[in-house]
Amino acid sequence: MVRLRVLGLCVMGVLAVSAALAAVASAEAPEMGRCKKEATKTHTYANVGCTKLATKPGTGSYEWYPGAGPKNKFTGVGGVGTLETVSKATVVCKTEASSGEFTSPKTAGNIEVKFTGCESAGNVCDTQHAAAGEIVTNLLAGTVRWENKALKKAALDLVPQETELFVEFNCGPANVKVKGSVLTNVKTGTMETKVVMKFTAKNGKQKPEYYETASGEKVKDVLESKLGAPPFEQAGQTITNTQTDEEALEVNWFV
């Protein structure tokens, strides 16, 4: 069954409930956390990624700790970014910088993204009160989801944290609004402090466009954008972001 995801103010409430539950119990895979080697062989996992159980319970060298712990902040930088609708309307920015924090084993929040050197159809683009060419998003939130559970592929799902819109800005006389959600694949099974995330789209179509629930239901998850007078239409974001975490983390497909 395929259903179109409806986003709005209720998103914040759902994320808040998820974060509260995560405080009292470990989430299910995929989830973010730390796989640590311990001094004694009395632990759960047999390998450095915490994706293989010890042959006998309580004889492993590694233990899984859900979430980021006290070092929960991250920053990111990116190069050229493009927003393109299915009707070929585009906004192109030269650079991108972001920051945020991990809020539970499955979620991140308070994510702010700033694009610079932004133009569309020869017009400079900027958000209100920003410098010329700068587009600053509303706060965003992210959730780690299955992109394909059978293949152990995970994705990060970004949505507006408190409002309907990702961002609203002007390009010359044209007002631009972006809403919806956007997915990008994330690496699994490896502890690292630097994470490269490639947002990929072609002709306004994001890749991937769907995520899977734990029960296998496919959920459509896309951006929509309105450039000027036309109604909202599907759009895609293309950019490569290199994220640096305060400490090494992993997206675990096994726990």
C-alpha positions as CSV (number, residue, x, y, z in Angstrom):
1,M,0.0,0.0,0.0
2,V,1.3,3.4,-0.9
3,R,0.1,6.6,0.8
4,L,1.2,10.2,0.4
5,R,2.6,11.6,3.6
6,V,0.7,14.6,4.9
7,L,2.9,17.0,6.8
8,G,2.0,19.9,9.1
9,L,2.0,21.1,12.6
10,C,1.3,17.5,13.9
11,V,4.9,16.5,12.9
12,M,6.3,18.2,16.0
13,G,4.0,16.3,18.3
14,V,4.9,12.9,16.7
15,L,8.6,13.6,17.1
16,A,8.2,14.7,20.7
17,V,6.4,11.4,21.5
18,S,9.2,9.5,19.8
19,A,11.8,11.3,21.8
20,A,10.0,10.7,25.1
21,L,9.7,7.0,24.4
22,A,13.4,6.7,23.5
23,A,14.3,8.1,26.9
24,V,12.9,5.0,28.6
25,A,13.6,2.3,26.1
26,S,15.9,1.5,23.2
27,A,14.5,2.1,19.8
28,E,14.4,-0.6,17.1
29,A,16.7,-0.8,14.1
30,P,17.7,1.3,12.3
31,E,18.9,3.5,15.1
32,M,21.9,5.7,15.8
33,G,24.3,5.0,18.6
34,R,27.8,3.9,19.7
35,C,29.4,0.4,19.4
36,K,32.2,0.3,22.0
37,K,34.8,-2.3,22.7
38,E,34.8,-3.2,26.4
39,A,37.7,-4.4,28.6
40,T,36.1,-7.8,29.4
41,K,34.4,-10.4,27.2
42,T,31.1,-10.3,29.0
43,H,29.1,-8.3,26.5
44,T,26.5,-8.8,23.8
45,Y,28.2,-8.4,20.4
46,A,31.1,-10.0,18.7
47,N,32.1,-7.4,16.1
48,V,33.1,-3.8,15.9
49,G,29.9,-2.7,14.3
50,C,27.6,-4.4,16.9
51,T,25.8,-6.3,14.1
52,K,26.8,-9.8,15.2
53,L,25.9,-11.4,18.4
54,A,28.4,-13.3,20.5
55,T,28.4,-17.0,20.0
56,K,27.3,-17.4,23.6
57,P,25.3,-14.7,25.4
58,G,27.5,-12.6,27.6
59,T,30.8,-13.5,25.9
60,G,31.2,-10.7,23.4
61,S,33.8,-7.9,23.5
62,Y,31.5,-5.1,22.2
63,E,28.4,-3.3,23.6
64,W,25.8,-1.1,21.9
65,Y,24.8,2.2,23.5
66,P,21.8,3.8,21.8
67,G,21.9,7.5,21.1
68,A,24.7,10.1,21.0
69,G,25.3,10.6,24.7
70,P,26.3,14.1,26.0
71,K,28.3,14.9,22.8
72,N,25.3,15.2,20.6
73,K,26.0,18.2,18.3
74,F,26.9,18.1,14.6
75,T,27.8,20.6,11.8
76,G,27.8,20.2,8.1
77,V,29.2,21.8,4.9
78,G,28.2,21.4,1.3
79,G,29.0,22.7,-2.2
80,V,26.7,23.5,-5.0
81,G,23.1,22.7,-4.2
82,T,20.1,22.7,-6.6
83,L,16.4,22.7,-6.0
84,E,14.5,21.7,-9.2
85,T,10.8,21.2,-9.8
86,V,9.3,18.7,-12.2
87,S,8.5,21.7,-14.5
88,K,12.2,22.6,-14.6
89,A,12.1,25.7,-12.4
90,T,15.4,25.8,-10.5
91,V,17.2,27.5,-7.6
92,V,21.0,27.1,-7.5
93,C,23.2,27.9,-4.5
94,K,27.0,27.9,-4.3
95,T,27.6,26.7,-0.8
96,E,25.7,25.3,2.3
97,A,26.4,25.1,6.0
98,S,24.3,23.4,8.7
99,S,24.2,22.6,12.4
100,G,22.0,20.5,14.7
101,E,21.9,18.0,17.5
102,F,20.9,14.3,18.0
103,T,17.8,14.1,20.2
104,S,17.2,10.4,20.5
105,P,18.5,7.1,19.0
106,K,16.3,7.7,15.9
107,T,16.0,11.5,15.7
108,A,17.9,14.8,15.2
109,G,16.5,18.2,15.7
110,N,17.1,22.0,15.8
111,I,18.7,21.7,12.4
112,E,19.4,25.0,10.6
113,V,20.7,25.1,7.1
114,K,22.1,28.2,5.4
115,F,22.7,28.4,1.6
116,T,24.8,31.1,0.1
117,G,25.2,32.5,-3.4
118,C,21.6,31.6,-4.4
119,E,20.1,32.5,-7.7
120,S,17.1,31.6,-9.9
121,A,16.5,32.7,-13.5
122,G,19.1,35.4,-13.1
123,N,17.6,36.8,-9.9
124,V,19.4,36.8,-6.5
125,C,17.5,34.7,-3.9
126,D,17.3,35.4,-0.1
127,T,15.2,34.9,2.9
128,Q,13.8,37.9,4.9
129,H,16.4,39.6,7.0
130,A,19.2,37.5,5.4
131,A,22.1,38.9,3.3
132,A,21.7,39.0,-0.5
133,G,22.0,35.5,-1.9
134,E,21.5,33.8,1.5
135,I,18.6,31.3,2.1
136,V,18.2,30.2,5.7
137,T,15.7,27.4,6.4
138,N,13.3,27.1,9.3
139,L,14.4,24.6,11.9
140,L,14.3,21.1,10.6
141,A,14.1,17.6,12.3
142,G,15.3,14.3,11.0
143,T,14.3,10.6,11.6
144,V,16.3,7.5,10.7
145,R,14.1,5.1,8.7
146,W,14.3,2.0,6.6
147,E,14.7,2.8,2.9
148,N,14.8,-1.0,2.2
149,K,14.8,-3.2,5.3
150,A,15.6,-6.4,3.3
151,L,18.7,-4.9,1.9
152,K,19.6,-3.2,5.3
153,K,19.5,0.2,3.7
154,A,18.6,3.2,5.9
155,A,17.7,6.8,5.1
156,L,17.4,10.1,6.9
157,D,14.0,11.7,6.6
158,L,14.1,15.5,7.0
159,V,11.0,17.6,7.7
160,P,10.2,21.0,9.1
161,Q,10.4,20.9,12.9
162,E,7.7,23.4,13.9
163,T,6.1,24.8,10.7
164,E,4.6,23.6,7.5
165,L,7.4,25.1,5.4
166,F,11.0,24.1,5.0
167,V,11.7,27.7,3.9
168,E,10.2,30.7,2.2
169,F,12.3,33.2,0.2
170,N,12.2,35.6,-2.7
171,C,14.1,35.5,-6.0
172,G,13.6,38.9,-7.5
173,P,9.8,39.4,-7.8
174,A,9.1,35.7,-7.3
175,N,8.1,34.3,-3.9
176,V,9.3,30.7,-3.3
177,K,7.9,28.2,-0.8
178,V,9.2,24.7,-0.1
179,K,7.3,22.1,2.0
180,G,7.1,18.3,2.4
181,S,10.0,16.1,3.3
182,V,13.2,14.8,1.8
183,L,15.1,11.5,2.1
184,T,18.8,10.8,1.7
185,N,20.6,7.4,2.1
186,V,22.8,7.0,5.2
187,K,25.7,4.5,5.7
188,T,25.0,1.7,8.2
189,G,27.2,-0.6,10.3
190,T,30.2,1.7,10.6
191,M,31.3,4.0,13.5
192,E,32.5,7.4,12.1
193,T,32.7,11.1,13.0
194,K,32.4,12.3,9.4
195,V,29.3,11.3,7.4
196,V,28.9,12.1,3.7
197,M,25.2,12.4,2.7
198,K,24.3,12.8,-1.0
199,F,20.9,14.3,-1.7
200,T,20.2,13.2,-5.3
201,A,17.4,14.2,-7.6
202,K,16.7,14.3,-11.4
203,N,14.0,16.3,-13.1
204,G,12.5,17.2,-9.8
205,K,12.3,13.5,-8.6
206,Q,14.2,12.7,-5.4
207,K,16.1,9.4,-5.0
208,P,14.8,7.7,-2.9
209,E,11.1,8.9,-2.9
210,Y,9.8,6.3,-0.4
211,Y,10.7,4.8,2.9
212,E,9.5,1.6,4.5
213,T,7.7,1.2,7.9
214,A,8.7,-1.7,10.2
215,S,5.8,-3.7,8.7
216,G,6.9,-3.1,5.1
217,E,4.5,-0.4,4.1
218,K,5.9,2.0,1.6
219,V,5.4,5.7,2.4
220,K,5.9,8.4,-0.3
221,D,8.2,11.2,1.0
222,V,8.9,14.1,-1.3
223,L,9.5,17.8,-1.4
224,E,7.0,20.3,-3.0
225,S,7.9,23.7,-4.1
226,K,6.1,26.8,-5.5
227,L,8.1,29.3,-7.5
228,G,6.0,32.4,-8.0
229,A,2.3,32.1,-9.0
230,P,2.0,28.4,-10.0
231,P,0.7,25.8,-7.5
232,F,3.0,23.6,-5.5
233,E,4.6,20.8,-7.5
234,Q,7.0,18.0,-6.7
235,A,10.7,19.1,-6.4
236,G,14.0,17.5,-5.7
237,Q,17.2,18.6,-3.9
238,T,20.7,17.8,-5.1
239,I,23.6,18.5,-2.9
240,T,26.5,16.6,-1.1
241,N,26.8,17.4,2.6
242,T,29.7,16.3,4.8
243,Q,28.5,16.1,8.4
244,T,30.9,16.2,11.3
245,D,29.7,14.7,14.6
246,E,31.1,15.5,18.1
247,E,31.9,11.8,18.5
248,A,31.9,8.7,16.3
249,L,28.4,7.4,15.7
250,E,26.8,4.5,13.7
251,V,23.5,3.8,12.2
252,N,22.9,0.2,13.2
253,W,20.7,-2.0,11.0
254,F,20.9,-5.0,13.4
255,V,19.8,-4.0,16.9
